[in-house]
Amino acid sequence: MTGQKKLPLFGLFFLLLISLIISPPAIQAAENRSTSPIEIGLFSKNNLDHWEEKEFVNQTSYQLVKQNSQIILHAEAEASASGLFKEVTIDLTTHPFLNWQWKVEKGHPPLSERTKAGDDYAARIYIVVKGGLAFWKTRAINYVWSSTEKKGATWPNAFVGKNAMLLAVRSAEDLKDKWYQEKRNVYEDLKKVFGEKIREIHAVAIMTDSDNSKGLVRASYGDISFTVD
């Protein structure tokens, strides 16, 4: 596999890393001072404010669409990889829980996801912790809908190693075209995969990709928020 062929995942992680270093300070969530939820993705309000897109190999289609009277973010990738990301600082000591909804309408066949050739996911959400000027310390946990791994499995990304850890939230055993409501304690997940207490995160990203398998996948995302419990 050439470096160009596998630009997507490494490119997303690397460009997120660079953007967090050279850009102005990320949005600081004012709600951190209260017990109110911190809204990250208000897709149901037809809102993509402050979300930016990065294209790496062709372009995954991300569209806000109305589905059963609800507005959702629909993603379709055909031999493509691009992601949406939003810079925002979240204090995990007050709002440790990440909440989101997602479903996969058409997933990948079983892929060898721990290898460079198998690094494609119908749906995934990144949580990024910047390293500041020590950019090599930038880390990410990637919640994925796995085509092969069992729920709860964790493993390092094949291209960037242990700085980007993957965690299977859903697997091939889960139903297609069914909405799932997720809640993850990001503070505890980061402690588990990196072995240290991380107080803040600095970006959230969404990605649906199929650049390696060259197939067609479809997924949808609902609202994303951080809560106190």
Backbone torsions as a table, in degrees:
resi	resn	phi	psi	omega
1	MET	NA	130.6	-179.1
2	THR	-80.5	161.4	176.1
3	GLY	-61.5	-36.1	-179.8
4	GLN	-65.1	-38.5	-177.7
5	LYS	-64.7	-32.5	-177.4
6	LYS	-107.3	30.1	176.0
7	LEU	-62.8	-33.9	-169.7
8	PRO	-53.1	-63.4	-173.3
9	LEU	-65.8	-49.3	-179.7
10	PHE	-62.2	-39.4	179.9
11	GLY	-62.6	-43.0	180.0
12	LEU	-62.0	-48.7	-178.8
13	PHE	-62.9	-45.7	-176.7
14	PHE	-66.8	-43.7	-179.3
15	LEU	-68.7	-35.7	173.1
16	LEU	-60.6	-44.4	-179.8
17	LEU	-58.9	-50.7	-178.3
18	ILE	-63.9	-43.2	-178.2
19	SER	-61.9	-34.8	-179.5
20	LEU	-72.0	-20.7	179.9
21	ILE	-86.9	-43.6	-169.9
22	ILE	-97.6	-12.3	-177.4
23	SER	-83.6	166.9	173.1
24	PRO	-60.3	165.8	-179.5
25	PRO	-53.4	141.6	-180.0
26	ALA	-64.9	160.4	176.3
27	ILE	-58.9	127.8	175.9
28	GLN	-95.0	118.9	-176.7
29	ALA	-68.1	111.7	-178.5
30	ALA	-62.7	-28.4	-177.3
31	GLU	-67.8	-10.6	178.9
32	ASN	-55.4	-26.5	-176.7
33	ARG	-81.7	-4.0	-178.9
34	SER	-125.8	-177.2	177.3
35	THR	-95.2	5.4	-179.9
36	SER	-69.3	149.9	173.9
37	PRO	-60.5	146.8	174.3
38	ILE	-100.8	111.3	-176.5
39	GLU	-81.9	122.2	179.7
40	ILE	-101.7	-46.8	178.5
41	GLY	-122.5	109.5	179.0
42	LEU	-102.8	58.1	-176.5
43	PHE	-65.0	-33.8	-179.6
44	SER	-65.5	-16.6	177.1
45	LYS	-98.5	13.5	-179.5
46	ASN	60.4	41.9	-169.8
47	ASN	-125.4	121.7	173.4
48	LEU	-122.8	28.0	-179.0
49	ASP	-58.5	133.9	175.8
50	HIS	71.4	4.5	171.8
51	TRP	-87.8	133.4	178.5
52	GLU	-117.3	151.0	-179.2
53	GLU	-110.5	138.8	173.2
54	LYS	-122.2	123.6	-179.9
55	GLU	-104.2	137.8	-177.2
56	PHE	-122.6	-54.9	175.2
57	VAL	-130.2	106.0	-173.0
58	ASN	57.2	-161.7	-174.3
59	GLN	-136.6	122.7	169.6
60	THR	-71.7	136.3	179.5
61	SER	-84.2	121.6	174.0
62	TYR	-117.6	120.3	-177.8
63	GLN	-138.9	136.4	170.3
64	LEU	-79.3	119.3	-176.5
65	VAL	-133.1	156.0	177.4
66	LYS	-91.9	127.5	-177.1
67	GLN	-137.9	114.6	-178.5
68	ASN	54.0	48.4	177.3
69	SER	69.6	5.9	179.7
70	GLN	-119.6	138.2	175.5
71	ILE	-87.3	128.8	-178.9
72	ILE	-133.1	167.9	175.6
73	LEU	-98.5	114.8	-178.2
74	HIS	-101.5	136.3	-178.9
75	ALA	-125.0	136.4	176.5
76	GLU	-137.4	125.3	179.7
77	ALA	-121.8	129.8	175.1
78	GLU	-131.3	102.3	-174.9
79	ALA	51.1	43.9	-173.8
80	SER	-141.9	165.8	175.6
81	ALA	-156.8	113.6	167.2
82	SER	-146.6	158.0	-175.8
83	GLY	-133.5	159.3	171.7
84	LEU	-108.7	134.8	176.2
85	PHE	-138.1	155.5	-179.0
86	LYS	-136.1	125.0	175.8
87	GLU	-82.7	126.1	177.9
88	VAL	-161.2	135.7	179.1
89	THR	-94.0	124.6	179.6
90	ILE	-121.1	128.5	175.1
91	ASP	-83.2	108.4	-176.7
92	LEU	-73.7	-13.2	177.5
93	THR	-75.3	-19.0	177.2
94	THR	-109.7	-32.6	-177.3
95	HIS	-131.6	73.6	-174.7
96	PRO	-80.9	-14.9	-170.1
97	PHE	-97.3	123.1	173.7
98	LEU	-92.9	128.2	-179.7
99	ASN	-121.5	135.5	175.6
100	TRP	-160.0	164.8	173.4
101	GLN	-119.6	145.6	174.9
102	TRP	-158.3	162.7	172.7
103	LYS	-152.0	154.4	175.2
104	VAL	-113.7	122.2	177.6
105	GLU	-87.9	-38.3	177.7
106	LYS	-141.4	113.7	-175.3
107	GLY	-100.5	-177.6	176.5
108	HIS	-81.5	152.8	165.7
109	PRO	-67.9	169.8	179.6
110	PRO	-56.4	124.2	179.3
111	LEU	-117.4	154.2	176.4
112	SER	-83.3	84.3	-166.5
113	GLU	-73.3	-12.6	178.4
114	ARG	-89.2	3.9	178.9
115	THR	-114.5	163.4	178.7
116	LYS	-62.5	-35.7	-177.3
117	ALA	-71.1	-20.9	-174.4
118	GLY	-107.7	15.7	-175.0
119	ASP	-85.1	66.3	175.8
120	ASP	-130.6	140.5	179.7
121	TYR	-141.9	136.3	177.7
122	ALA	-66.8	-29.5	179.4
123	ALA	-152.5	137.5	176.6
124	ARG	-159.2	152.6	177.5
125	ILE	-130.5	123.6	176.9
126	TYR	-93.2	143.7	166.3
127	ILE	-120.6	122.7	-171.9
128	VAL	-113.3	134.6	175.8
129	VAL	-115.5	114.0	-175.1
130	LYS	-76.3	152.8	177.3
131	GLY	-100.5	1.7	-177.9
132	GLY	65.3	-139.8	179.4
133	LEU	-65.5	-25.6	174.2
134	ALA	-84.6	68.2	-169.7
135	PHE	-60.0	-25.7	179.8
136	TRP	-67.6	-11.2	178.0
137	LYS	-92.4	-1.4	176.0
138	THR	-61.0	134.8	-177.6
139	ARG	-133.1	160.1	178.5
140	ALA	-147.3	142.5	167.9
141	ILE	-110.9	134.2	-172.1
142	ASN	-119.7	107.8	177.4
143	TYR	-82.7	120.3	-171.3
144	VAL	-124.5	155.6	169.0
145	TRP	-97.3	100.5	-170.5
146	SER	-82.2	146.8	174.3
147	SER	-94.5	-10.8	-173.8
148	THR	-134.2	-44.7	-173.6
149	GLU	-73.8	154.5	176.2
150	LYS	-78.2	152.4	177.1
151	LYS	-58.1	134.9	-179.9
152	GLY	95.4	-13.4	179.9
153	ALA	-68.3	144.5	175.0
154	THR	-128.0	147.9	179.6
155	TRP	-161.8	153.8	179.3
156	PRO	-77.9	147.9	175.4
157	ASN	-63.6	140.0	-174.6
158	ALA	-67.7	-18.3	-176.2
159	PHE	-104.9	-33.7	-178.1
160	VAL	-114.2	4.1	174.4
161	GLY	68.0	-146.9	-170.3
162	LYS	-75.0	-5.0	174.3
163	ASN	-73.2	-18.1	177.1
164	ALA	-129.2	103.0	-176.9
165	MET	-100.5	139.5	178.7
166	LEU	-104.8	145.4	178.8
167	LEU	-135.1	121.3	-178.9
168	ALA	-79.3	110.4	176.6
169	VAL	-89.1	-37.5	176.1
170	ARG	-128.1	160.2	-177.0
171	SER	-136.3	-178.8	179.3
172	ALA	-64.1	-17.2	179.4
173	GLU	-75.2	-18.4	-179.7
174	ASP	-78.7	151.3	-173.7
175	LEU	-69.8	141.8	173.4
176	LYS	-80.8	153.4	176.7
177	ASP	59.7	30.0	177.1
178	LYS	-126.1	130.8	178.3
179	TRP	-73.0	135.7	174.0
180	TYR	-121.6	133.9	175.1
181	GLN	-94.8	124.0	-177.0
182	GLU	-113.1	150.2	173.0
183	LYS	-144.4	119.9	179.8
184	ARG	-126.1	136.8	173.5
185	ASN	-83.0	95.7	-174.6
186	VAL	-64.1	-37.6	178.0
187	TYR	-57.3	-47.4	-179.6
188	GLU	-71.1	-37.7	178.9
189	ASP	-63.9	-42.9	178.2
190	LEU	-63.9	-40.1	178.4
191	LYS	-63.0	-38.4	-178.9
192	LYS	-68.1	-46.3	-172.5
193	VAL	-85.1	-24.8	-178.9
194	PHE	-111.2	-8.4	175.6
195	GLY	71.3	23.7	177.7
196	GLU	-150.8	162.9	179.9
197	LYS	-88.7	114.7	-179.1
198	ILE	-108.7	121.0	-171.7
199	ARG	-86.6	-28.0	-174.3
200	GLU	-131.9	149.0	167.8
201	ILE	-119.6	161.6	-168.8
202	HIS	-130.3	-4.2	176.1
203	ALA	-163.5	152.8	173.9
204	VAL	-125.7	137.1	-179.7
205	ALA	-134.9	151.3	177.0
206	ILE	-120.7	139.1	177.4
207	MET	-150.6	133.3	170.3
208	THR	-123.2	120.9	-173.5
209	ASP	-142.7	154.6	179.6
210	SER	-150.8	30.9	-174.4
211	ASP	-70.5	-27.4	179.8
212	ASN	-84.5	-47.1	-177.1
213	SER	-77.8	-17.2	179.3
214	LYS	63.2	19.4	-179.4
215	GLY	-93.1	-169.2	178.3
216	LEU	-118.3	123.8	177.8
217	VAL	-130.9	149.3	178.4
218	ARG	-134.5	138.6	177.9
219	ALA	-149.3	163.1	177.5
220	SER	-134.8	148.2	-178.5
221	TYR	-123.8	138.4	173.1
222	GLY	-99.5	-169.9	-176.6
223	ASP	-59.7	150.4	-178.8
224	ILE	-124.1	134.5	179.5
225	SER	-151.5	162.9	170.8
226	PHE	-113.3	137.7	-178.2
227	THR	-132.2	167.2	-179.1
228	VAL	-78.2	-27.7	178.7
229	ASP	-154.2	NA	NA
